[in-house]
Amino acid sequence: MNIVGISACVAGIAHTYIAKKKLIQAGEQAGHKIHIETQGTIGTEDELTPEEIKDADIVILAVDIQVSGKERFDGKKVVEVPTEVAIHSPTALVKKLEEIVNKG
């Protein structure tokens, strides 16, 4: 499964990067390809490419604030959760993404 997404917290510092790390670890452990863009105090990092978005099976938004560029995901299955969920339950979150994709 190809997963793309964005992580962004209120401060744009710690939780943004912790959520990204936890999602990538859980996604890769489950055998998925995953790329998470961050939007924080220093701007956008690891920006998703149009091709990555096109090839994605699902989009995860682990965000506590409004993020820019959500229109890039029009037509995609999008799941939005607080960064806290991605940090504390990344494996369960990846399983939920699998269920959503497998439902068709």
SULHU-V880332 format. One record per pair of residues at least 24 apart in sequence whose C-alpha atoms are under 8 Angstrom apart, sorted by the first residue. I is the first residue (numbers start at 1). J is the second residue. Records with the same first field share a line. If there is no record, write none. Layout:
BEGIN
I = J  J
END
This chain:
BEGIN
1 = 31  32  33  56  57  98
2 = 32  33  34  55  56  57  58
3 = 27  32  33  34  35  56  57  58  59  60
4 = 34  35  36  37  48  52  53  56  58  59  60
5 = 35  36  37  59  60  61  62
6 = 36  37  38  39  60  61  62  63
7 = 36  37  38  39  61  62  63  83
8 = 38  39  40  62  63  64  65  67  83
9 = 40  63  64  65  83
10 = 64  65
11 = 40  41
12 = 39  40  41  42
13 = 40  41
15 = 83  84  87
16 = 40  63  83
18 = 87
19 = 62  83  84  86  87
20 = 86
22 = 86  87  90
23 = 86  87  90  91  94
26 = 90  91  94
27 = 91  94
30 = 94
39 = 67
57 = 101
58 = 97  101
62 = 86
77 = 101
END
